Amino acid sequence: MVIYKFKNFAAASQWFYSEEHQEVSIFRNAVTEGWATIVPGISETDDLIQSGYFECKDT
């Protein structure tokens, strides 16, 4: 397991989609199995929900 910590969600996204990371991903995907995700912190989660990114449906 590898965990990276970033200053904020935008910095994590910028790194994840960067050319440098894409080049490393080619090698990593050739020798490992797994997946990657970006998990925002608590305050960023609140900001993300409030932004309307996720559709909230009343049940």
Secondary structure, DSSP 4 states (H G I P E B T S, - for coil): ------SSHHHHHHHHTSHHHHHHHHHHHHH----------HHHHHHHHHTT-SPP---
